[in-house]
Amino acid sequence: MRVLIFGATGMVGQGVLRECLLDPDVESVVTVGRSATGQQHPKLREIVHPDLLDLSSIQSELSGFDACFFCLGVSSAGMSEENYRHITYDLTLSVARTLSRTNPGMTFIYVSGFGADSTEQSRTMWARVRGQTENELLRLPFRAAYIFRPAAILPRNGNSSKTTLTRLAYILAWPFFSILERWLPNYVTTTEKLGRAMIKVAKQGTSKSVIESKDIHGI
């Protein structure tokens, strides 16, 4: 399986990349992002591209893939709906539409979030925008598309957020993580488990197009 990863420098993307490099069924991995991951591996090639809204100059390098793991995203905290939509909806759909043309046989997996609203009617801005993004992705002509909606994600194997405030929040909450993982297994996963689940779905498929937090452990 040839894999393409967007957002490999973020906490979730780091975990997905690690599991891809460890998986014997993954033949090669190409990451695309504004910055390099800094990792080196025989299976890994990185494409550093400053404008992810315009992939025309690298489009020829984005074909022949079996799966794409789209892990790029931002928190809505402190953002206007216009700015949040620009990154969450506009950028994601721009990339996905390009890939659906260059890789019609691809499985596209999008990391969304617990509470995203598929009806697009939520009063919560981020849930409404995420839901609209999900719906549009599922309409694209990929071989298959899946939405992952993890709730709390615990970093493993040195994975960490690029955002300073998020890193600080994880440090402060760390003593409670083991309790949460034990008491709320349907709402807590790890970067390791999430990465493995995404790879398994890319390989084998699943009956659900939207995979909620509670479903991740059963994959």
C-alpha positions in Angstrom: 0.0 0.0 0.0 1.3 3.4 -1.0 0.2 6.1 1.5 0.0 9.9 1.4 -0.2 11.9 4.6 -1.2 15.5 5.1 -0.5 17.0 8.5 2.3 14.7 9.5 3.9 17.2 11.8 0.8 17.5 14.1 0.2 15.2 17.0 -2.2 12.9 15.2 -0.2 13.0 12.0 3.0 12.0 13.9 1.2 9.0 15.3 -0.2 8.0 11.9 3.2 8.4 10.2 4.9 6.2 12.9 2.4 3.4 12.4 2.7 3.6 8.7 6.4 3.3 8.8 6.1 0.3 11.2 3.4 -1.5 9.1 4.9 -4.1 6.7 1.9 -3.7 4.4 2.8 -0.1 3.8 5.3 0.0 1.0 6.0 3.7 0.9 4.8 6.9 2.6 4.8 10.5 1.2 4.1 13.4 3.5 2.9 16.8 2.2 3.1 19.9 4.4 4.4 23.3 4.9 7.3 22.0 7.0 9.2 18.7 7.1 8.8 16.2 9.9 12.5 15.8 10.4 12.3 12.1 10.2 14.3 9.8 8.0 13.2 6.3 6.9 13.7 4.2 3.8 10.0 4.2 3.2 9.5 7.9 3.7 9.6 10.8 1.2 8.6 14.3 2.2 7.2 17.1 0.0 7.5 20.6 1.6 5.0 22.8 -0.1 4.1 26.3 1.2 0.6 26.7 -0.2 -1.6 23.7 0.3 -4.5 25.5 -1.3 -2.6 25.3 -4.6 -1.1 21.9 -5.4 -0.8 22.5 -9.1 3.0 22.6 -9.1 3.3 19.2 -7.3 0.2 17.6 -8.8 2.3 15.2 -10.9 3.8 13.8 -7.6 0.4 13.1 -6.1 -0.8 10.1 -8.1 -0.5 6.4 -7.7 -1.5 6.3 -4.1 -3.8 3.7 -2.4 -4.7 5.8 0.6 -4.5 9.3 2.0 -4.6 10.1 5.7 -5.7 13.7 6.1 -4.6 14.7 9.6 -4.3 18.5 9.1 -6.5 20.6 11.3 -6.7 23.5 13.8 -8.6 24.3 16.9 -11.4 26.7 16.6 -10.5 28.5 19.8 -10.2 32.2 19.2 -10.9 31.9 15.5 -13.6 33.6 13.5 -15.9 31.3 11.5 -14.5 32.7 8.3 -10.9 31.8 9.2 -11.8 28.5 10.7 -13.8 27.6 7.6 -10.9 28.6 5.3 -8.6 26.0 6.9 -11.1 23.3 7.8 -13.4 23.4 4.8 -11.7 25.3 1.9 -8.2 23.8 2.3 -9.4 20.2 3.0 -11.8 20.2 0.1 -9.2 21.8 -2.3 -6.8 19.0 -1.5 -9.4 16.3 -1.6 -10.8 17.4 -5.0 -7.3 17.3 -6.5 -6.6 13.8 -5.1 -10.0 12.5 -6.3 -8.9 13.5 -9.8 -5.4 12.1 -9.6 -6.2 9.0 -7.6 -9.8 7.8 -8.3 -8.9 4.4 -6.7 -7.8 6.0 -3.5 -9.2 5.5 0.0 -9.4 8.9 1.7 -9.5 9.1 5.5 -10.3 12.4 7.2 -9.6 13.0 10.9 -12.6 15.1 12.1 -13.7 15.4 15.7 -16.1 14.1 18.3 -19.3 16.1 18.1 -19.1 17.2 14.4 -22.6 17.8 13.2 -23.6 16.0 9.9 -26.9 18.0 9.8 -24.8 21.2 9.4 -27.4 22.9 11.7 -25.5 23.1 15.0 -25.2 26.4 16.8 -21.6 25.4 17.6 -19.5 26.9 14.8 -16.8 24.3 14.6 -19.3 21.3 14.7 -21.2 22.8 11.9 -18.2 23.5 9.7 -16.7 20.1 10.4 -20.0 18.4 9.5 -20.2 20.3 6.2 -16.6 19.3 5.4 -17.4 15.6 6.2 -20.5 15.6 4.0 -18.6 17.1 1.0 -15.8 14.7 1.4 -18.1 11.7 1.3 -19.6 12.9 -2.0 -16.3 13.0 -3.8 -15.5 10.1 -6.3 -12.9 8.3 -4.3 -13.0 4.5 -4.2 -13.9 4.9 -0.6 -13.9 7.7 2.0 -14.1 7.5 5.8 -14.5 10.0 8.6 -12.8 9.4 12.0 -14.3 11.3 14.9 -12.0 10.7 17.9 -12.8 12.4 21.2 -9.8 12.7 23.6 -6.5 11.6 22.1 -3.6 10.7 24.3 -0.2 11.2 22.8 2.2 8.2 22.7 5.8 7.6 21.6 6.8 11.2 21.9 4.0 12.6 19.7 3.1 16.2 20.7 1.0 19.1 19.4 2.6 21.9 17.5 0.4 24.4 19.4 2.0 25.7 22.6 -1.3 26.0 24.5 -2.3 22.5 23.6 1.1 21.1 24.7 0.7 22.9 28.0 -2.8 21.6 28.5 -1.6 18.0 27.9 1.2 18.5 30.4 -1.2 19.7 33.0 -3.8 16.9 32.3 -1.2 14.1 32.1 -1.8 12.8 35.7 -5.5 12.2 34.8 -5.0 10.5 31.5 -4.6 6.9 32.8 -7.9 7.4 34.8 -9.7 8.7 31.8 -8.5 5.9 29.6 -9.7 3.3 32.2 -13.0 4.9 33.0 -14.0 6.3 29.7 -12.7 3.9 27.0 -15.4 5.0 24.5 -14.1 8.6 24.6 -10.4 8.1 24.9 -7.9 6.7 22.4 -4.2 7.1 21.8 -2.2 8.3 18.8 -1.0 4.7 18.4 -4.5 3.1 18.4 -5.9 5.8 16.1 -3.1 5.4 13.6 -3.4 1.6 13.6 -7.2 1.8 13.2 -6.9 4.2 10.2 -4.4 1.9 8.5 -6.7 -1.1 9.0 -9.7 0.7 7.6 -7.6 1.8 4.6 -6.6 -1.8 4.0 -9.9 -3.6 4.7 -12.6 -1.0 4.6 -15.5 -1.0 7.1 -19.3 -0.8 6.9 -19.5 2.7 8.5 -18.4 5.8 6.6 -18.4 7.8 9.9 -16.3 6.1 12.6 -17.1 7.5 16.1 -14.8 7.5 19.1 -16.4 4.4 20.5 -15.8 2.5 17.3 -12.1 3.0 17.1 -11.2 0.4 19.7 -13.2 -2.2 17.9 -11.4 -1.8 14.6 
